[in-house]
Protein backbone atom coordinates (compact mmCIF):
# COMPACT_ATOMS: atom_id res chain seq x y z
CA UNK A 1 0.00 0.00 0.00
CA UNK A 2 1.33 3.45 -0.91
CA UNK A 3 2.22 5.82 1.89
CA UNK A 4 0.09 8.89 2.46
CA UNK A 5 1.93 11.98 1.24
CA UNK A 6 -0.37 14.43 3.05
CA UNK A 7 -2.00 13.69 6.37
CA UNK A 8 -3.86 15.75 8.92
CA UNK A 9 -2.28 16.70 12.21
CA UNK A 10 -3.31 19.22 14.89
CA UNK A 11 -0.99 21.76 13.26
CA UNK A 12 -2.73 21.28 9.89
CA UNK A 13 -1.89 19.41 6.70
CA UNK A 14 1.47 17.65 6.97
CA UNK A 15 3.80 15.81 4.60
CA UNK A 16 5.65 13.26 6.77
CA UNK A 17 8.18 12.31 4.07
CA UNK A 18 9.30 15.93 3.61
CA UNK A 19 8.64 17.04 7.20
CA UNK A 20 6.74 20.19 6.24
CA UNK A 21 3.25 21.60 6.71
CA UNK A 22 0.88 23.25 4.25
CA UNK A 23 -0.89 26.36 5.60
CA UNK A 24 -0.25 25.31 9.22
CA UNK A 25 -2.45 26.52 12.05
CA UNK A 26 0.37 26.70 14.60
CA UNK A 27 4.08 27.60 14.44
CA UNK A 28 6.16 24.92 12.69
CA UNK A 29 9.72 24.89 11.31
CA UNK A 30 8.79 24.63 7.59
CA UNK A 31 5.55 25.96 6.11
CA UNK A 32 4.42 25.89 2.49
CA UNK A 33 1.86 28.67 2.11
CA UNK A 34 -0.85 28.66 -0.56
CA UNK A 35 -1.76 32.36 -0.20
CA UNK A 36 -1.93 35.33 2.13
CA UNK A 37 -5.43 35.10 3.64
CA UNK A 38 -5.28 34.90 7.42
CA UNK A 39 -6.74 31.40 7.63
CA UNK A 40 -3.87 30.12 5.47
CA UNK A 41 -0.90 32.34 6.37
CA UNK A 42 -0.14 32.76 10.06
CA UNK A 43 2.72 34.27 12.01
CA UNK A 44 5.40 32.30 13.81
CA UNK A 45 6.70 29.87 11.19
CA UNK A 46 10.42 29.13 10.91
CA UNK A 47 10.58 29.35 7.12
CA UNK A 48 7.79 30.22 4.69
CA UNK A 49 7.82 28.76 1.17
CA UNK A 50 5.51 30.58 -1.27
CA UNK A 51 5.17 31.87 -4.80
CA UNK A 52 7.21 34.99 -5.41
CA UNK A 53 4.10 36.70 -6.81
CA UNK A 54 2.63 36.67 -3.32
CA UNK A 55 5.70 37.94 -1.46
CA UNK A 56 4.37 41.48 -1.01
CA UNK A 57 1.10 40.09 0.32
CA UNK A 58 2.81 37.86 2.89
CA UNK A 59 5.10 40.64 4.07
CA UNK A 60 2.12 42.98 4.40
CA UNK A 61 0.20 40.40 6.40
CA UNK A 62 3.01 38.82 8.45
CA UNK A 63 5.79 41.41 8.61
CA UNK A 64 8.81 42.43 6.58
CA UNK A 65 11.21 40.28 8.62
CA UNK A 66 9.69 36.84 7.95
CA UNK A 67 12.04 34.17 6.58
CA UNK A 68 10.49 33.85 3.15
CA UNK A 69 11.72 31.50 0.45
CA UNK A 70 10.24 32.69 -2.84
CA UNK A 71 9.64 30.26 -5.69
CA UNK A 72 8.75 30.61 -9.36
CA UNK A 73 5.53 28.97 -10.54
CA UNK A 74 6.13 25.37 -11.59
CA UNK A 75 9.77 25.33 -10.52
CA UNK A 76 10.49 22.34 -8.29
CA UNK A 77 12.40 22.44 -5.02
CA UNK A 78 13.30 19.70 -2.58
CA UNK A 79 12.14 19.37 1.01
CA UNK A 80 13.93 16.25 2.15
CA UNK A 81 13.28 13.48 -0.41
CA UNK A 82 10.08 15.16 -1.60
CA UNK A 83 9.89 17.27 -4.75
CA UNK A 84 7.57 20.24 -4.26
CA UNK A 85 6.35 22.79 -6.78
CA UNK A 86 3.84 25.62 -6.60
CA UNK A 87 1.30 26.24 -9.36
CA UNK A 88 -1.15 29.14 -9.82
CA UNK A 89 -4.53 28.66 -8.16
CA UNK A 90 -6.30 31.74 -9.56
CA UNK A 91 -7.64 32.65 -6.10
CA UNK A 92 -5.78 35.89 -5.29
CA UNK A 93 -2.39 37.38 -6.15
CA UNK A 94 0.31 34.80 -5.42
CA UNK A 95 -2.10 31.95 -4.66
CA UNK A 96 -0.77 28.46 -5.28
CA UNK A 97 -1.60 24.82 -5.48
CA UNK A 98 1.04 22.64 -3.84
CA UNK A 99 2.28 19.68 -5.89
CA UNK A 100 3.99 17.01 -3.78
CA UNK A 101 5.87 14.21 -5.57
CA UNK A 102 7.57 11.24 -3.88
CA UNK A 103 8.28 7.82 -5.34
CA UNK A 104 5.56 6.98 -7.83
CA UNK A 105 2.94 9.27 -6.25
CA UNK A 106 1.85 12.83 -7.01
CA UNK A 107 -0.50 14.63 -4.66
CA UNK A 108 -1.84 18.17 -5.05
CA UNK A 109 -3.19 20.34 -2.22
CA UNK A 110 -5.28 22.94 -3.99
CA UNK A 111 -5.52 25.63 -1.34
CA UNK A 112 -8.35 27.98 -2.33
CA UNK A 113 -8.87 28.36 -6.07
CA UNK A 114 -11.22 29.58 -8.76
CA UNK A 115 -11.65 28.95 -12.48
CA UNK A 116 -13.07 32.34 -13.47
CA UNK A 117 -10.67 34.83 -15.09
CA UNK A 118 -9.21 37.49 -12.80
CA UNK A 119 -7.09 40.37 -14.15
CA UNK A 120 -5.21 40.70 -10.85
CA UNK A 121 -3.65 37.24 -10.57
CA UNK A 122 -2.34 34.34 -12.63
CA UNK A 123 -5.06 31.92 -13.83
CA UNK A 124 -5.62 28.47 -12.37
CA UNK A 125 -3.28 25.85 -13.78
CA UNK A 126 -4.42 22.24 -14.20
CA UNK A 127 -1.91 20.02 -12.37
CA UNK A 128 -2.27 16.28 -13.10
CA UNK A 129 -2.11 14.16 -9.96
CA UNK A 130 -3.05 10.86 -8.35
CA UNK A 131 -4.67 12.43 -5.29
CA UNK A 132 -6.28 15.88 -5.06
CA UNK A 133 -6.90 17.60 -1.73
CA UNK A 134 -9.52 20.16 -2.73
CA UNK A 135 -11.32 22.97 -0.98
CA UNK A 136 -15.13 22.72 -1.03
CA UNK A 137 -16.24 26.14 0.19
CA UNK A 138 -19.14 26.30 -2.30
CA UNK A 139 -19.69 22.59 -3.01
CA UNK A 140 -23.43 22.70 -3.70
CA UNK A 141 -25.16 22.81 -7.12
CA UNK A 142 -26.85 26.13 -6.25
CA UNK A 143 -23.52 27.94 -6.45
CA UNK A 144 -22.92 28.96 -10.08
CA UNK A 145 -21.19 32.28 -10.60
CA UNK A 146 -22.27 34.92 -13.13
CA UNK A 147 -19.66 36.65 -15.27
CA UNK A 148 -17.73 39.12 -13.12
CA UNK A 149 -17.92 41.85 -15.78
CA UNK A 150 -21.72 41.64 -15.60
CA UNK A 151 -21.60 41.96 -11.81
CA UNK A 152 -19.29 44.98 -12.12
CA UNK A 153 -21.84 46.61 -14.42
CA UNK A 154 -24.55 45.97 -11.81
CA UNK A 155 -22.37 47.64 -9.19
CA UNK A 156 -21.94 50.72 -11.40
CA UNK A 157 -25.71 50.92 -11.91
CA UNK A 158 -26.14 50.79 -8.12
CA UNK A 159 -23.52 53.50 -7.68
CA UNK A 160 -25.40 55.74 -10.11
CA UNK A 161 -28.70 55.03 -8.35
CA UNK A 162 -27.16 55.98 -4.99
CA UNK A 163 -25.88 59.20 -6.56
CA UNK A 164 -29.38 60.11 -7.66
CA UNK A 165 -30.57 59.51 -4.10
CA UNK A 166 -27.79 61.67 -2.69
CA UNK A 167 -26.06 58.87 -0.75
CA UNK A 168 -22.81 56.92 -0.97
CA UNK A 169 -22.70 53.31 -2.14
CA UNK A 170 -20.64 51.40 0.44
CA UNK A 171 -19.62 48.03 -0.96
CA UNK A 172 -18.39 45.55 1.63
CA UNK A 173 -15.79 43.09 0.35
CA UNK A 174 -12.68 41.31 1.54
CA UNK A 175 -9.55 43.44 1.67
CA UNK A 176 -7.29 40.89 -0.02
CA UNK A 177 -8.23 39.64 -3.47
CA UNK A 178 -11.90 40.53 -3.74
CA UNK A 179 -11.41 44.30 -3.48
CA UNK A 180 -8.59 44.38 -6.01
CA UNK A 181 -10.42 42.14 -8.46
CA UNK A 182 -13.51 44.33 -8.27
CA UNK A 183 -11.46 47.49 -8.74
CA UNK A 184 -9.83 46.03 -11.84
CA UNK A 185 -13.20 45.05 -13.33
CA UNK A 186 -14.74 48.41 -12.44
CA UNK A 187 -11.77 50.21 -13.96
CA UNK A 188 -12.32 48.41 -17.25
CA UNK A 189 -15.81 49.92 -17.27
CA UNK A 190 -14.55 53.44 -16.58
CA UNK A 191 -15.69 53.70 -12.97
CA UNK A 192 -15.02 57.00 -11.20
CA UNK A 193 -15.21 58.34 -7.65
CA UNK A 194 -13.79 55.19 -6.08
CA UNK A 195 -13.01 55.63 -2.39
CA UNK A 196 -11.27 53.14 -0.10
CA UNK A 197 -11.48 52.28 3.58
CA UNK A 198 -8.03 52.13 5.19
CA UNK A 199 -8.01 48.32 5.33
CA UNK A 200 -8.80 48.13 1.62
CA UNK A 201 -6.18 50.79 0.87
CA UNK A 202 -3.48 48.68 2.55
CA UNK A 203 -4.30 45.76 0.27
CA UNK A 204 -4.36 47.94 -2.82
CA UNK A 205 -0.95 49.35 -1.85
CA UNK A 206 0.43 45.80 -1.58
CA UNK A 207 -0.88 44.96 -5.05
CA UNK A 208 0.62 48.20 -6.36
CA UNK A 209 4.04 47.24 -4.96
CA UNK A 210 3.65 43.88 -6.72
CA UNK A 211 3.07 45.68 -10.02
CA UNK A 212 -0.67 45.09 -10.45
CA UNK A 213 -2.34 48.03 -12.25
CA UNK A 214 -5.58 49.26 -10.68
CA UNK A 215 -7.75 52.34 -11.37
CA UNK A 216 -7.33 55.63 -9.55
CA UNK A 217 -8.80 55.66 -6.05
CA UNK A 218 -8.84 57.90 -2.99
CA UNK A 219 -8.45 56.94 0.65
CA UNK A 220 -11.47 57.93 2.74
CA UNK A 221 -9.14 59.31 5.41
CA UNK A 222 -7.86 61.84 2.85
CA UNK A 223 -11.32 63.08 1.83
CA UNK A 224 -11.81 66.63 3.03
CA UNK A 225 -14.48 67.22 5.63
CA UNK A 226 -17.69 68.35 4.00
CA UNK A 227 -16.85 66.91 0.58
CA UNK A 228 -19.97 65.50 -1.04
CA UNK A 229 -19.96 61.68 -0.83
CA UNK A 230 -23.15 61.25 -2.87
CA UNK A 231 -22.51 58.79 -5.67
CA UNK A 232 -19.13 57.69 -4.36
CA UNK A 233 -18.47 53.96 -4.50
CA UNK A 234 -16.73 53.20 -1.22
CA UNK A 235 -15.03 49.82 -0.80
CA UNK A 236 -14.81 48.71 2.83
CA UNK A 237 -14.25 45.45 4.74
CA UNK A 238 -17.27 43.61 6.20
CA UNK A 239 -16.25 44.77 9.68
CA UNK A 240 -17.22 48.33 8.70
CA UNK A 241 -20.92 47.41 8.73
CA UNK A 242 -22.57 48.99 11.75
CA UNK A 243 -19.35 50.71 12.85
CA UNK A 244 -18.92 54.41 13.71
CA UNK A 245 -16.79 54.73 10.55
CA UNK A 246 -19.98 54.82 8.46
CA UNK A 247 -21.11 58.02 10.18
CA UNK A 248 -18.67 60.07 8.10
CA UNK A 249 -21.08 59.74 5.19
CA UNK A 250 -24.27 61.81 5.24
CA UNK A 251 -26.13 58.79 3.97
CA UNK A 252 -25.13 55.41 2.62
CA UNK A 253 -26.51 52.20 1.20
CA UNK A 254 -24.73 48.98 2.09
CA UNK A 255 -23.94 46.28 -0.43
CA UNK A 256 -21.94 43.07 -0.04
CA UNK A 257 -19.92 41.29 -2.72
CA UNK A 258 -19.61 37.58 -2.00
CA UNK A 259 -20.47 34.14 -3.29
CA UNK A 260 -22.76 33.82 -0.27
CA UNK A 261 -25.02 36.40 -1.90
CA UNK A 262 -26.14 33.64 -4.30
CA UNK A 263 -28.64 32.81 -1.52
CA UNK A 264 -30.94 35.82 -1.22
CA UNK A 265 -31.81 35.02 2.37
CA UNK A 266 -28.21 35.72 3.36
CA UNK A 267 -28.54 39.32 2.17
CA UNK A 268 -31.78 39.86 4.09
CA UNK A 269 -30.46 38.29 7.29
CA UNK A 270 -27.34 40.45 7.23
CA UNK A 271 -29.25 43.65 6.50
CA UNK A 272 -27.65 44.63 3.18
CA UNK A 273 -29.59 46.72 0.68
CA UNK A 274 -27.80 45.02 -2.21
CA UNK A 275 -25.98 41.73 -2.69
CA UNK A 276 -23.57 41.08 -5.57
CA UNK A 277 -22.56 37.53 -6.45
CA UNK A 278 -18.82 37.40 -6.96
CA UNK A 279 -16.47 34.87 -5.41
CA UNK A 280 -12.78 34.04 -5.44
CA UNK A 281 -13.56 30.35 -4.92
CA UNK A 282 -14.60 27.72 -7.43
CA UNK A 283 -18.33 27.27 -7.89
CA UNK A 284 -19.99 23.86 -8.27
CA UNK A 285 -19.20 23.50 -12.01
CA UNK A 286 -15.67 24.77 -11.35
CA UNK A 287 -15.07 22.14 -8.67
CA UNK A 288 -16.30 19.32 -10.89
CA UNK A 289 -14.28 20.57 -13.87
CA UNK A 290 -11.11 20.86 -11.79
CA UNK A 291 -11.47 17.34 -10.41
CA UNK A 292 -12.02 15.96 -13.91
CA UNK A 293 -9.16 17.96 -15.42
CA UNK A 294 -6.50 16.83 -12.92
CA UNK A 295 -7.27 13.15 -13.50
CA UNK A 296 -7.07 12.18 -9.82
CA UNK A 297 -8.79 8.94 -8.85
CA UNK A 298 -8.82 9.86 -5.18
CA UNK A 299 -10.29 13.11 -3.87
CA UNK A 300 -9.94 14.44 -0.32
CA UNK A 301 -12.27 17.35 0.41
CA UNK A 302 -11.69 19.98 3.05
CA UNK A 303 -13.02 23.37 4.17
CA UNK A 304 -16.72 23.35 3.41
CA UNK A 305 -19.86 21.23 3.31
CA UNK A 306 -18.58 18.46 1.07
CA UNK A 307 -21.30 15.81 1.53
CA UNK A 308 -23.00 16.40 -1.84
CA UNK A 309 -19.69 16.41 -3.71
CA UNK A 310 -18.43 13.26 -1.97
CA UNK A 311 -21.66 11.44 -2.78
CA UNK A 312 -21.51 12.41 -6.46
CA UNK A 313 -17.84 11.48 -6.82
CA UNK A 314 -18.43 8.06 -5.29
CA UNK A 315 -21.33 7.48 -7.67
CA UNK A 316 -18.87 8.25 -10.49
CA UNK A 317 -16.49 5.57 -9.26
CA UNK A 318 -13.91 7.81 -7.58
CA UNK A 319 -12.50 7.31 -4.12
CA UNK A 320 -13.72 10.33 -2.17
CA UNK A 321 -13.31 11.26 1.49
CA UNK A 322 -12.78 14.29 3.72
CA UNK A 323 -10.26 15.95 5.97
CA UNK A 324 -11.93 17.69 8.89
CA UNK A 325 -11.56 21.47 8.68
CA UNK A 326 -9.46 22.62 11.62
CA UNK A 327 -9.11 26.24 10.53
CA UNK A 328 -10.49 28.97 12.76
CA UNK A 329 -11.21 31.41 9.94
CA UNK A 330 -12.55 31.56 6.37
Buried (B, 14 or more C-beta within 10 A) or exposed (E): EEEBBBEBBEBBBBBBBBBBBBBBBEEBEBBBBBBBBBBBBBEEBEBBBBBBBBBBBBBBBBEEEBEBEBBEBEEEBEBBEBBBBBBBBBBBBBBBBBBBBBEEBBBBBBBBBBBBBBBBBBEBBBBEBBBBBBBBBBBBEEBEBBEBEEBBBBBBEBBEBBBEEEBBBBBBBBBBBBBBBBBBBBBEEEBEBBBBBBBBBBBBBBBEEBEBEBBEBBBBEEBEEEEEBBBBBBBBBBEBBEEEBBEBBEEBBBBBBBBBBBBEEBBEEBEBBBBBBBBBBBBBEBBBBBBEBBEBEBBBBBBBEBEBBBEBBEEEEBEBEBBEBBBEEE
